[in-house]
Amino acid sequence: MNTIASSDSAHFRSAECLSSQITEEVQSRTVGPDVLRSLAILLVMLVHLPVEATPSLLLGVRTYAWLGVDIFFVLSGFLIGTQLFKEVSRTGGVDLRSFYLRRAFRIFPAFFVVLGLYAIYPVLRDAPTMQSVWSFATFTVNFDFDPRVGRAFSQAWSLCVEEHFYLVLPLLVLLLHRRIGLGSTLLIAGLMMIAGMTLRYAIWESKVGVLVDAGKLRDAFAVYLRDVYYPTYSRLDGLTFGVILAAARFFRPELCKRYAPPHVALPVGAALVVAALLLFSIRGPLAGSNLFLVFQAQLGAVAGFPLISIGIALILGAMLDLEQILRRWPIPGAVMVATLSYSLYLTHKSVFHLDKLIFGEESLRGGSGFLIYLATSFAVATVLWFCVERTFLLLRNRVLARSERG
């Protein structure tokens, strides 16, 4: 959800200036991350569609569309890691005030507008029950987020993970900036990966497995979401390997060129993602039994997430190296979707809920219903972007420019 828009001026004085501003911004964007960001938000929008409303051609994709969140995590890790490594190398430190101010202007305005609408107008909620507004406002809702208690605005869990990452990483870089490099980054990341895998295994064994053995599969899945899938401490793989990619490309670019050129990184990354998805989906002789579910959970939840993250990081690195080629054959609409991705992320579940109220559930099935969902989602996201996101990004630029002059 880390879409970055830039502006050279605090406001637009004319239509010509607006056109020039947009042109400069599009030209300055990197194609690879935009393509992956667009893919990520489209997958997230798809995974939150009910099966009945999903076109038959997309049912197979929907099964694995939760992968979009992991793409977002890797992108965020890479973008924020690169930003911090550049600053610490250039200045010898990290301007925490500027960093947190940028993140606050980027994340808070649109989020709190949507959260306020959810709180004030229950009709907008995509589920009958909702966790406390306070837990959303403090970005702690992903801890003890039990879908059996409240499910409305559930996509905010991943934003909480990213907010915790934004809070901690600059402090970590500032603390270690005299020794920061690829080696120290790999060591810390390796320890975090091992800790995450161990923790997820322990949770499955102590909590989910018990419910599975008792035949309480619905409760087991809810506990899996609450204790394994949502909490920050068990979902740091994507962010971690995004930071590793940033460190590798910044501190040891020659090693990336030598050992991970695009013709190697791209197929290896894709193979790792496919292998990880197989861990979540293979049906063997124990399919349908409690033993198989525990076995599948251990393989997928323990080893699947790091494999996916490594694969996505390799794919992202390859796309960055192929930037000039990608610019020659741009994917139509990728920049627009990437620009609107945060607003789409915040509003798409509520939009589909309103679509059901306005058009009826029967009208939202099949291809035509899917087009209605896409059209209304992009319409609402565009309004939120123009009225809130863009306004506060321009205000951010004015505040930071004034601060630099001061």
C-alpha positions in Angstrom: 0.0 0.0 0.0 3.0 2.1 -0.4 2.2 4.2 -3.4 4.4 7.3 -3.7 3.3 10.4 -5.5 5.6 13.4 -5.8 5.1 17.0 -6.6 7.5 19.8 -7.4 5.1 22.6 -6.4 2.7 23.1 -3.6 -0.3 23.9 -5.7 -1.3 24.1 -9.4 -1.8 27.5 -10.9 -3.4 26.4 -14.2 -4.6 23.5 -16.2 -1.4 23.6 -18.1 0.6 23.3 -14.9 -1.6 20.4 -13.8 -0.9 18.6 -17.1 2.8 19.2 -16.8 2.8 18.0 -13.2 1.1 14.7 -14.1 3.4 14.1 -17.1 6.5 14.6 -15.0 5.2 12.3 -12.3 4.4 9.5 -14.7 7.8 9.8 -16.3 9.6 9.7 -12.9 7.8 6.5 -11.8 9.5 3.1 -12.0 7.6 0.7 -14.2 8.4 -2.6 -12.4 7.1 -1.6 -9.0 4.0 0.0 -10.5 3.2 -3.2 -12.4 3.6 -5.3 -9.2 1.6 -2.8 -7.2 -1.2 -2.9 -9.7 -1.2 -6.7 -9.7 -1.2 -6.7 -5.9 -4.3 -4.5 -5.5 -6.2 -6.3 -8.2 -5.5 -9.6 -6.4 -6.6 -8.1 -3.1 -9.8 -6.9 -4.6 -10.4 -10.3 -6.1 -9.8 -12.3 -2.9 -12.4 -10.3 -1.0 -15.1 -11.1 -3.6 -17.5 -13.9 -2.6 -17.2 -17.0 -4.7 -20.7 -16.5 -6.1 -19.7 -13.1 -7.4 -16.4 -14.2 -9.0 -16.4 -14.9 -12.8 -15.7 -18.5 -13.5 -12.5 -17.7 -15.3 -11.1 -16.1 -12.2 -12.0 -18.7 -9.7 -8.7 -20.4 -9.9 -6.8 -17.1 -9.5 -9.0 -16.1 -6.6 -7.8 -19.2 -4.6 -4.3 -17.6 -4.5 -5.2 -13.9 -4.7 -4.2 -13.4 -1.0 -0.7 -13.3 -2.5 -1.4 -9.6 -3.3 -0.7 -8.7 0.4 2.7 -10.4 0.2 3.6 -8.4 -2.9 2.7 -5.2 -1.1 4.9 -6.2 1.9 7.9 -6.8 -0.3 7.4 -3.5 -2.2 7.1 -1.6 1.0 10.2 -3.2 2.5 12.2 -2.4 -0.7 11.0 1.2 -1.1 11.4 2.2 2.5 14.6 0.3 2.9 16.1 2.0 -0.2 15.0 5.4 1.0 16.6 4.9 4.5 19.9 3.4 3.1 20.3 6.3 0.7 19.7 8.8 3.5 22.0 7.2 6.0 24.8 6.9 3.4 24.4 10.5 2.3 24.0 12.2 5.7 25.2 9.7 8.3 21.9 9.5 10.0 18.1 9.4 9.6 15.8 12.5 9.8 13.1 10.8 11.9 10.9 13.9 12.0 10.9 14.1 8.2 10.4 10.4 7.7 7.5 10.1 10.1 5.9 13.3 8.8 6.0 11.9 5.2 4.4 8.6 6.3 1.8 10.4 8.4 0.7 12.6 5.5 0.7 9.6 3.2 -1.2 7.1 5.3 -3.3 8.9 7.9 -5.7 11.2 6.0 -7.4 8.7 3.7 -7.3 6.0 6.4 -9.0 8.1 9.0 -11.6 9.5 6.5 -12.6 5.9 5.6 -12.5 4.8 9.3 -14.7 7.7 10.2 -17.2 6.8 7.6 -17.2 3.2 8.8 -17.8 4.4 12.4 -20.5 7.0 11.7 -22.4 5.2 9.0 -22.9 1.5 9.8 -24.6 1.0 6.4 -21.2 1.3 4.8 -19.7 -1.7 6.8 -19.0 -4.7 4.7 -19.9 -7.0 7.6 -22.5 -6.8 10.4 -19.9 -6.7 13.2 -16.7 -4.7 13.5 -13.8 -4.5 15.9 -13.5 -1.5 18.1 -12.8 1.8 16.4 -10.0 2.4 18.9 -8.1 -0.6 17.8 -8.2 0.6 14.2 -7.3 4.1 15.1 -4.2 2.9 17.1 -3.2 0.4 14.3 -3.4 -2.5 16.8 -6.4 -4.2 15.3 -4.3 -7.0 13.8 -3.5 -8.2 17.3 -6.2 -10.5 18.5 -8.3 -9.9 15.4 -10.8 -12.7 15.6 -13.1 -12.8 12.6 -15.7 -14.5 14.7 -16.1 -11.3 16.7 -15.9 -8.7 13.9 -15.0 -8.7 10.2 -15.8 -5.2 8.8 -12.8 -3.3 7.4 -10.7 -6.4 7.9 -8.2 -5.4 5.2 -6.8 -2.9 7.7 -4.7 -5.7 9.3 -2.0 -5.4 6.7 -1.8 -1.7 7.0 -1.2 -2.2 10.7 1.8 -4.5 9.9 3.2 -1.8 7.6 2.7 0.9 10.2 4.7 -1.1 12.7 7.4 -1.6 10.1 7.5 2.1 9.4 7.8 2.8 13.1 10.7 0.4 13.8 12.9 0.2 10.7 14.1 3.9 10.8 15.0 3.4 14.5 16.9 0.2 13.7 18.8 1.9 10.8 19.6 4.8 13.0 20.9 2.5 15.8 23.0 0.5 13.4 23.9 3.1 10.8 27.7 2.9 11.5 27.7 -0.8 10.9 24.8 -1.0 8.4 25.6 -3.0 5.3 24.5 -6.1 3.4 26.1 -8.5 5.9 24.4 -7.1 9.0 21.1 -6.8 7.1 21.3 -10.5 6.1 22.2 -11.5 9.6 19.2 -9.6 11.2 16.9 -10.8 8.4 17.9 -14.4 8.8 17.3 -14.3 12.5 13.9 -12.7 12.0 13.0 -15.4 9.4 13.9 -18.3 11.6 12.1 -16.7 14.5 9.0 -16.2 12.4 9.0 -19.8 11.1 9.5 -21.2 14.7 6.7 -19.0 16.1 4.2 -20.0 13.4 5.1 -23.7 13.9 4.6 -23.4 17.6 1.2 -21.6 17.2 0.0 -24.3 14.9 1.0 -27.0 17.2 -0.3 -25.5 20.4 -3.5 -23.8 19.2 -4.7 -24.7 15.7 -3.8 -28.3 15.8 -5.8 -28.9 18.9 -8.9 -27.5 17.3 -8.3 -29.5 14.2 -8.0 -32.7 16.2 -11.3 -31.9 17.9 -13.0 -31.5 14.4 -13.6 -27.8 14.9 -12.3 -26.7 11.5 -14.1 -23.4 11.4 -12.7 -22.4 14.7 -9.3 -23.7 13.6 -9.3 -21.4 10.6 -10.4 -18.4 12.7 -7.6 -19.0 15.1 -5.2 -19.4 12.2 -6.2 -15.9 11.0 -6.1 -14.4 14.4 -2.8 -15.9 15.7 -0.8 -16.7 12.5 -2.0 -14.7 9.5 -2.8 -11.2 11.0 -0.2 -10.4 13.7 2.8 -8.4 12.8 5.3 -10.7 14.6 4.4 -13.6 12.3 4.1 -11.7 9.0 7.5 -9.9 8.6 8.8 -12.2 5.8 7.8 -9.9 2.9 9.0 -6.7 4.5 12.2 -8.4 5.6 13.1 -9.7 2.1 12.1 -6.4 0.6 14.7 -4.7 2.9 17.3 -7.4 1.9 16.7 -6.6 -1.8 17.2 -2.9 -1.0 20.4 -3.6 0.9 21.8 -5.9 -1.8 21.1 -3.4 -4.6 22.4 -0.5 -2.7 25.5 -1.9 -0.9 26.5 -4.7 -3.3 25.0 -3.9 -6.8 27.9 -5.8 -8.4 26.8 -9.0 -6.6 23.3 -8.6 -7.8 24.4 -8.2 -11.4 26.7 -11.2 -11.1 24.5 -13.7 -9.3 21.0 -12.5 -9.9 20.7 -11.1 -13.4 17.1 -10.9 -14.8 17.4 -14.1 -16.8 18.2 -16.0 -13.5 16.2 -14.0 -10.9 12.9 -14.0 -12.9 12.5 -17.8 -13.4 13.9 -18.6 -10.0 11.6 -16.1 -8.3 8.6 -17.5 -10.1 9.6 -21.0 -9.3 9.8 -20.2 -5.6 6.4 -18.6 -5.6 4.9 -21.6 -7.3 6.6 -23.9 -4.9 5.3 -22.0 -1.9 1.7 -22.0 -3.3 2.0 -25.7 -3.8 2.7 -26.0 0.0 -0.6 -24.4 0.6 -2.6 -26.3 -1.9 -1.2 -29.8 -2.6 -3.8 -32.5 -1.9 -2.2 -35.9 -1.1 -3.4 -39.2 0.3 -4.4 -37.5 3.6 -6.6 -34.9 1.9 -9.8 -34.1 3.8 -8.5 -35.6 7.0 -7.4 -33.7 10.1 -3.9 -35.0 9.8 -3.6 -33.6 6.3 -4.8 -30.2 7.4 -2.2 -30.0 10.2 0.5 -31.2 7.7 -0.6 -28.6 5.1 -0.7 -25.9 7.7 2.8 -26.6 8.9 4.3 -26.7 5.4 2.4 -23.6 4.2 2.3 -21.3 7.2 5.9 -22.2 8.3 7.8 -22.3 5.1 5.4 -20.9 2.5 5.5 -17.2 3.5 9.3 -16.9 3.4 9.5 -18.8 0.1 6.9 -16.5 -1.4 8.7 -13.4 -0.1 12.1 -14.5 -1.5 10.4 -15.2 -4.9 8.7 -11.9 -5.1 11.9 -10.1 -4.1 13.8 -11.8 -6.9 11.0 -10.9 -9.4 11.0 -7.3 -8.3 14.8 -7.1 -8.6 14.6 -8.6 -12.2 11.9 -6.0 -13.1 14.1 -3.2 -11.8 16.9 -4.4 -14.0 14.6 -4.6 -17.0 13.2 -1.1 -16.5 14.3 0.2 -19.9 12.7 -2.7 -21.7 9.5 -2.4 -19.6 9.3 1.3 -20.5 9.2 0.4 -24.2 6.1 -1.8 -23.7 4.1 -0.2 -20.9 1.0 -2.0 -19.6 -2.0 0.1 -20.2 -3.6 1.4 -17.0 -0.8 0.2 -14.7 0.2 3.7 -13.6 -3.4 4.6 -12.9 -4.1 1.4 -10.9 -0.9 1.8 -9.0 -1.7 5.5 -8.2 -5.1 4.6 -6.9 -4.0 1.4 -5.1 -4.2 2.8 -1.6 -7.6 4.3 -2.1 -8.8 1.1 -3.7 -7.4 -0.9 -0.8 -9.3 1.2 1.8 -12.6 1.2 0.0 -13.2 -1.8 -2.2 -14.9 -4.0 0.4 -17.3 -1.3 1.4 -18.0 -0.5 -2.3 -18.9 -4.1 -3.0 -21.2 -4.1 0.0 -23.0 -1.0 -1.3 -23.1 -2.5 -4.8 -25.1 -5.4 -3.3 -27.5 -3.0 -1.6 -28.0 -0.9 -4.8 -27.9 -3.5 -7.6 -28.8 -6.7 -5.7 -26.7 -9.8 -5.2 -28.0 -11.5 -8.4 -26.9 -8.6 -10.5 -23.3 -8.9 -9.3 -22.7 -12.5 -10.5 -20.7 -13.2 -13.6 -18.8 -10.9 -15.9 -21.3 -8.0 -15.9 -21.4 -8.0 -12.1 -17.6 -8.0 -11.9 -17.5 -5.0 -14.3 -19.9 -3.2 -12.0 -17.7 -3.9 -9.1 -14.6 -2.7 -10.9 -16.3 0.5 -12.2 -17.7 1.5 -8.8 -14.5 0.6 -6.9 -12.4 2.8 -9.2 -14.9 5.6 -9.2 -14.9 5.8 -5.4 -11.1 5.4 -5.2 -10.7 8.2 -7.7 -12.8 10.5 -5.6 -10.9 9.6 -2.4 -7.6 10.1 -4.2 -8.4 13.5 -5.6 -10.2 14.9 -2.5 -8.0 13.4 0.2 -4.8 11.6 -0.9 -3.7 14.2 -3.5 -4.6 17.1 -1.3 -2.6 16.0 1.7 0.4 14.9 -0.5 0.5 18.5 -1.9 0.2 19.8 1.7 3.0 17.5 2.7 5.3 18.9 0.1 4.5 22.4 1.2 5.2 21.6 4.9 8.5 19.8 4.1 9.7 22.5 1.8 8.9 25.1 4.4 10.7 23.0 7.0 13.8 22.7 4.8 13.9 26.4 4.1 13.6 27.0 7.9 
